[in-house]
Amino acid sequence: MECFNVSSLEKTVGLKICQLCAVDFTLKHFLTPLIDQMQKKGWNVTSVCSDSGFVKEMHDKGYNIEVINISRSFNIFKHLKTFFELLKFFRKEKFDILHVHTPVAGLIGRIAAKFSGIPFVIYTAHGFYFHDEMPVWKKYFFLKLEKVGGYFTDLLFTQSKEDEISAIKNKIITSKKLFTIGNGVNVEKFNPEKYKNKSIIKKELNIPEKSFVIGIIGRIVKEKGYIEFLEMAIKLKNKYKNIYFLVIGERIKSDHNEEIEFYFQKAKKNLGVSLIRLGYREDIPKLINIMDIFCLPSYREGMPRVIIEAMMMGKPVVATNIRGSREEVIDGITGFLVPTKDSLSLYNAIKKLILNEKYILELGKQGRVRARMFFSETRVITKQLNLIERNFLLKIKSSLKNKKK
């Protein structure tokens, strides 16, 4: 425990924290609010990740980032290189706490922390990689990796309650070290009252003002359900002419789903100007605001923030009945849940809402109430900070007592 160097065990000002994730995309879009609040507490935070194009922007904003390449492939030699680079960096910096995110970075980082003497290690599982629709051997393999990681973990946060239950059932970690923190978004940023004028954005995108818009936001990979979304879009367009489909997102460098482009090309031939791909965008609240329905037909999620964003903006959500999504969407109350890989069920669910403005408004209203009640970013971050501080101090005190014996 030599790393810990504060004057009182009742205060944690001056803690050195390392936030580790695979890519800077995750850092920018999911971790900066937590880092900001840690720094407000007087904690010194350094982030470690690969650079996919956002590092310079974040450096310019004052974030301290160390670039270490972390491959998301199964190349063991790349992982060994990452391990030794992390080991060297951790030994040099002597962090008090390592907080890891994403499966590959999380496992390599936790093992490196053990060998470098970091006294306290936290893992946030943004959705365990293993799930019920995997082949049995594959699920068993990734479950075993999580159990290995659990051995090197002092505190495990899950975003969904289902993941907490799964962690206990599969003995990934003891219940004393396990907490569900949920997920949340900025309530002020995702406030529909701030984005009244839809016509300006629609005009910019060449969408007729009185058209019906269905949107999806996510990385352009197969597991986000884009194939089913596009099949659903083609069916709907054949029945309803004044309908547009808004796709927001891109494929990051470490994604390996080039074949999804074939489905987009095929859909474009059928949908024409009705299919609008915007790529990466920063103005997400404005874009959600012009949607009538938000859709996320993923195969696997943790606790998808984008669904919360849509609910916070008062939009009904049609999503797949999977872990995380079903903790956010109440079927028939805030939207609909459908089976995975089933474009017909997706089509039928959305068809219930088209041309039924009153129903859309009611589901959206209930979704916003639920989002404000359960999915505030401030509440989630406060809970994390309290748990980190309390459990870190408990471990340090316990370690000091053991040394005196």
C-alpha positions in Angstrom: 0.0 0.0 0.0 3.0 2.3 -0.4 1.3 4.3 -3.1 -1.3 5.9 -0.8 0.1 9.1 0.5 -2.5 11.3 2.1 -2.3 12.8 5.5 -5.5 11.4 6.9 -7.4 8.2 6.3 -10.7 10.1 6.6 -9.7 12.3 3.6 -8.9 11.3 0.0 -7.8 14.6 -1.5 -4.7 14.0 -3.6 -5.6 10.5 -4.7 -3.9 9.4 -7.9 -6.5 7.7 -10.2 -6.0 6.0 -13.5 -9.0 5.6 -15.8 -8.3 2.8 -18.3 -10.3 1.9 -21.4 -9.7 0.5 -24.9 -10.3 3.6 -27.0 -10.7 7.3 -26.6 -14.2 7.1 -28.1 -15.3 5.5 -24.8 -13.3 8.0 -22.8 -14.9 11.0 -24.5 -18.5 9.8 -24.6 -18.9 7.9 -21.4 -16.2 8.7 -18.9 -15.5 12.4 -18.9 -18.4 13.4 -16.6 -17.0 10.9 -14.0 -13.5 12.2 -14.5 -14.7 15.8 -14.0 -16.3 15.0 -10.7 -13.3 13.1 -9.5 -11.1 16.1 -10.2 -13.6 18.3 -8.4 -13.0 16.2 -5.3 -9.3 16.9 -5.6 -8.3 13.6 -7.1 -5.6 13.6 -9.8 -6.9 11.6 -12.8 -4.8 10.2 -15.7 -6.6 8.4 -18.5 -5.1 5.6 -20.6 -6.4 4.4 -23.9 -5.7 4.0 -27.6 -6.0 7.0 -29.9 -8.7 6.8 -32.5 -8.8 10.5 -33.2 -10.2 12.2 -30.0 -7.1 12.4 -27.9 -5.8 15.7 -29.1 -9.2 17.3 -28.6 -9.4 16.0 -25.1 -5.8 17.1 -24.4 -6.7 20.6 -25.5 -9.6 20.6 -23.0 -7.2 19.8 -20.2 -7.6 16.1 -19.8 -4.4 14.2 -18.9 -4.2 11.2 -21.3 -1.5 8.6 -21.8 -1.8 6.8 -25.2 -1.1 3.1 -25.0 -2.4 0.9 -27.8 -5.0 -1.6 -26.7 -6.0 -4.0 -29.4 -9.6 -5.4 -29.4 -8.5 -8.4 -31.4 -7.5 -11.9 -30.2 -3.8 -11.3 -31.0 -2.0 -12.5 -27.9 1.2 -10.9 -28.9 -0.4 -7.4 -29.1 -2.0 -8.0 -25.7 1.4 -9.0 -24.2 2.9 -5.8 -25.5 0.1 -3.8 -24.0 0.5 -5.6 -20.7 4.2 -4.7 -20.4 3.6 -1.1 -21.5 0.9 -0.8 -18.8 3.2 -2.5 -16.2 6.0 0.0 -16.9 3.6 3.0 -16.8 1.8 1.8 -13.6 5.2 1.3 -11.8 6.3 4.7 -12.8 3.1 6.6 -11.8 2.3 4.7 -8.6 -1.4 5.1 -8.8 -3.6 4.7 -5.7 -6.6 3.4 -7.7 -7.0 1.9 -11.2 -10.5 2.1 -12.6 -10.9 -0.1 -15.7 -13.6 -0.2 -18.4 -14.2 -2.4 -21.5 -13.4 -6.2 -21.4 -10.0 -6.4 -23.0 -8.5 -3.3 -21.4 -10.2 -4.3 -18.2 -8.6 -7.8 -18.0 -5.1 -6.8 -19.1 -5.2 -3.7 -16.9 -6.2 -5.5 -13.8 -3.5 -8.1 -14.1 -0.9 -5.4 -14.7 -2.2 -3.5 -11.6 -1.6 -6.6 -9.5 2.0 -7.0 -10.6 2.7 -3.2 -10.3 1.4 -2.9 -6.8 -1.7 -0.6 -7.3 -3.5 -1.1 -4.1 -7.1 -0.7 -5.3 -8.7 -1.8 -8.5 -12.2 -1.1 -9.8 -13.9 -2.6 -12.8 -17.0 -1.2 -14.4 -18.8 -3.8 -16.5 -20.6 -1.8 -19.2 -22.3 -5.1 -20.0 -20.6 -8.5 -19.7 -19.4 -9.7 -23.1 -20.9 -13.2 -22.6 -24.7 -13.5 -23.1 -27.3 -16.2 -23.6 -27.4 -16.1 -27.4 -23.7 -17.0 -27.7 -22.6 -20.5 -28.6 -22.1 -22.4 -25.3 -18.3 -22.7 -25.8 -17.9 -19.0 -26.5 -20.0 -18.0 -23.5 -18.0 -20.4 -21.3 -14.7 -18.9 -22.5 -15.7 -15.3 -21.9 -17.2 -16.2 -18.5 -14.0 -17.8 -17.5 -12.1 -14.6 -18.5 -14.4 -12.5 -16.3 -13.8 -14.9 -13.4 -10.0 -14.5 -13.9 -10.5 -10.7 -13.9 -12.6 -10.9 -10.7 -9.6 -12.4 -8.8 -7.8 -9.1 -9.4 -10.7 -6.8 -8.6 -11.5 -4.9 -5.3 -14.8 -3.4 -6.5 -17.0 -4.4 -9.4 -19.7 -2.0 -10.8 -22.4 -3.3 -13.1 -24.7 -1.0 -14.9 -27.6 -3.4 -15.1 -29.2 -5.4 -12.3 -29.2 -8.4 -14.5 -25.4 -8.3 -14.7 -25.1 -8.1 -10.9 -27.3 -11.2 -10.6 -25.2 -12.9 -13.3 -22.0 -12.0 -11.5 -23.2 -13.6 -8.3 -24.7 -16.6 -10.0 -21.5 -17.3 -11.9 -19.2 -16.5 -8.9 -17.3 -13.8 -10.7 -16.8 -11.9 -7.5 -18.2 -11.9 -4.0 -21.3 -9.9 -3.3 -19.5 -7.6 -0.8 -17.4 -6.2 -3.7 -20.3 -5.9 -6.2 -22.7 -3.0 -6.8 -25.2 -2.0 -9.5 -24.7 1.7 -10.3 -27.1 2.0 -13.3 -26.5 4.5 -16.1 -27.6 8.0 -16.7 -27.4 11.1 -18.9 -27.2 14.9 -18.3 -30.8 15.9 -17.5 -30.2 19.5 -18.6 -28.6 18.7 -21.9 -31.3 16.2 -22.9 -34.2 18.5 -22.1 -36.8 18.7 -25.0 -37.8 22.2 -23.8 -34.5 23.5 -25.1 -35.0 22.2 -28.6 -38.3 23.6 -29.8 -37.6 24.3 -33.4 -37.6 21.1 -35.4 -38.0 22.6 -38.8 -34.5 24.1 -39.0 -32.8 20.7 -38.5 -35.2 19.0 -40.8 -34.5 21.6 -43.5 -30.8 21.1 -43.1 -31.2 17.4 -43.6 -33.6 17.8 -46.5 -36.4 16.1 -44.6 -39.9 17.5 -45.3 -41.4 19.2 -42.3 -44.5 17.0 -42.0 -42.6 13.7 -42.5 -42.4 10.9 -40.0 -38.8 10.2 -38.7 -37.5 6.9 -37.2 -34.0 7.1 -35.8 -31.2 4.9 -34.7 -27.9 5.9 -33.0 -24.9 3.5 -32.6 -21.7 2.3 -34.0 -22.1 0.8 -37.5 -21.7 -2.8 -36.6 -23.9 -5.8 -37.0 -24.6 -6.3 -33.3 -26.4 -3.0 -33.1 -29.2 -4.5 -35.2 -28.7 -2.5 -38.4 -29.6 -5.4 -40.6 -33.0 -5.7 -39.0 -33.4 -1.9 -38.9 -32.9 -1.7 -42.6 -35.2 -4.6 -43.4 -37.9 -3.0 -41.3 -37.3 0.4 -43.0 -37.8 -1.2 -46.5 -41.1 -2.8 -45.4 -42.4 0.4 -43.9 -41.4 2.5 -46.9 -43.4 0.2 -49.1 -46.5 1.0 -47.0 -45.9 4.6 -45.9 -44.4 7.1 -48.4 -43.8 10.1 -46.1 -41.3 8.4 -43.8 -37.6 8.9 -43.3 -34.9 6.9 -41.5 -32.1 8.7 -39.7 -28.9 6.7 -39.0 -26.4 8.4 -36.7 -23.0 6.8 -36.0 -19.9 5.5 -37.5 -17.6 2.5 -37.3 -14.5 3.2 -35.1 -11.1 1.9 -36.1 -11.2 -1.2 -34.0 -14.6 -2.4 -35.3 -14.5 -5.2 -37.8 -17.9 -5.2 -39.5 -17.2 -4.0 -43.0 -19.9 -6.4 -44.4 -22.6 -4.2 -42.9 -22.1 -1.8 -45.8 -23.5 -4.3 -48.2 -26.9 -4.1 -46.4 -26.8 -0.3 -46.4 -26.1 -0.3 -50.2 -29.0 -2.6 -50.7 -31.3 -0.5 -48.5 -30.3 2.7 -50.3 -31.5 1.3 -53.6 -34.9 0.7 -52.1 -35.1 3.8 -49.8 -33.3 6.5 -51.8 -33.4 9.9 -50.1 -35.5 8.5 -47.3 -32.4 6.8 -45.8 -30.1 9.5 -44.3 -26.7 8.6 -42.8 -25.1 11.3 -40.8 -22.1 9.5 -39.4 -20.6 10.8 -36.2 -22.4 13.9 -34.7 -22.1 16.0 -31.6 -25.6 17.5 -31.7 -27.4 14.4 -30.5 -30.2 16.1 -28.6 -31.2 18.2 -31.6 -31.3 15.1 -33.8 -33.3 13.0 -31.4 -35.7 15.9 -31.1 -36.8 15.6 -34.8 -37.4 11.8 -34.4 -40.9 10.5 -33.9 -39.6 7.1 -32.7 -36.2 6.0 -31.6 -35.2 2.4 -32.4 -32.3 0.2 -31.0 -32.6 -3.4 -32.1 -29.2 -4.5 -30.6 -28.2 -8.1 -30.0 -26.2 -7.3 -26.9 -26.0 -4.2 -24.6 -25.0 -3.3 -21.1 -27.2 -0.5 -20.1 -27.5 1.6 -23.3 -27.2 5.3 -22.7 -28.7 6.2 -26.0 -32.0 4.7 -25.0 -32.0 6.9 -21.9 -31.1 9.9 -24.1 -34.2 9.2 -26.3 -36.4 8.7 -23.3 -35.2 11.9 -21.7 -36.1 13.7 -24.9 -39.6 12.4 -24.6 -39.4 9.8 -27.5 -41.0 6.4 -27.5 -38.4 3.6 -27.8 -38.6 0.4 -29.7 -35.8 -1.9 -28.6 -34.9 -5.5 -28.4 -35.8 -7.5 -25.3 -32.2 -7.9 -24.0 -30.2 -7.2 -20.8 -30.1 -3.5 -20.0 -32.6 -2.4 -22.6 -35.5 -4.1 -20.8 -34.5 -2.4 -17.5 -34.9 1.0 -19.3 -37.9 0.4 -21.6 -41.2 -0.7 -20.1 -43.1 -2.6 -22.8 -46.3 -0.9 -23.7 -45.7 2.0 -21.3 -42.6 3.8 -22.6 -42.2 1.9 -25.9 -42.0 -1.7 -27.1 -39.6 -4.6 -26.7 -39.2 -7.1 -29.5 -37.1 -10.2 -30.0 -33.6 -9.9 -31.4 -32.8 -10.6 -35.1 -36.5 -10.3 -35.9 -37.2 -7.5 -38.4 -40.9 -8.5 -38.8 -41.5 -8.0 -35.0 -39.7 -4.7 -35.3 -41.8 -3.6 -38.2 -45.1 -4.6 -36.4 -44.1 -2.7 -33.2 -43.3 0.5 -35.1 -46.4 0.2 -37.3 -48.5 0.4 -34.1 -47.2 3.9 -33.6 -47.2 5.3 -37.1 -50.0 7.8 -37.7 -51.0 7.6 -34.0 -49.7 10.9 -32.6 -51.6 10.6 -29.4 -50.0 7.2 -28.6 -46.6 8.5 -29.5 -46.9 11.5 -27.2 -48.1 9.4 -24.3 -45.3 6.8 -24.5 -42.8 9.6 -24.9 -44.2 11.4 -21.9 -44.0 8.3 -19.7 -40.5 7.6 -21.0 -39.3 11.1 -19.9 -40.8 10.6 -16.5 -39.1 7.3 -16.0 -35.7 8.7 -17.3 -35.8 11.6 -14.9 -36.7 9.4 -12.0 -34.1 6.6 -12.5 -31.5 7.7 -15.0 -29.9 10.9 -13.9 -26.1 11.1 -14.6 -25.5 13.1 -11.4 -27.1 10.4 -9.3 -25.0 7.6 -10.9 -21.7 9.5 -10.6 -22.4 10.4 -6.9 -23.1 6.8 -6.1 -19.9 5.7 -7.7 -17.7 8.3 -5.9 -19.2 7.4 -2.6 -18.7 3.7 -3.1 -15.1 4.2 -4.3 -14.1 6.4 -1.4 -15.7 4.3 1.2 -14.4 0.9 0.0 -10.9 2.3 -0.8 -10.6 3.7 2.8 -11.8 0.4 4.2 -9.2 -1.6 2.3 -6.4 0.8 3.3 -7.4 0.7 7.0 -7.7 -3.1 6.9 -4.2 -3.3 5.3 -2.7 -1.1 8.0 -4.2 -3.1 10.8 -2.8 -6.3 9.2 0.7 -4.8 9.0 0.6 -3.9 12.7 -0.2 -7.5 13.8 
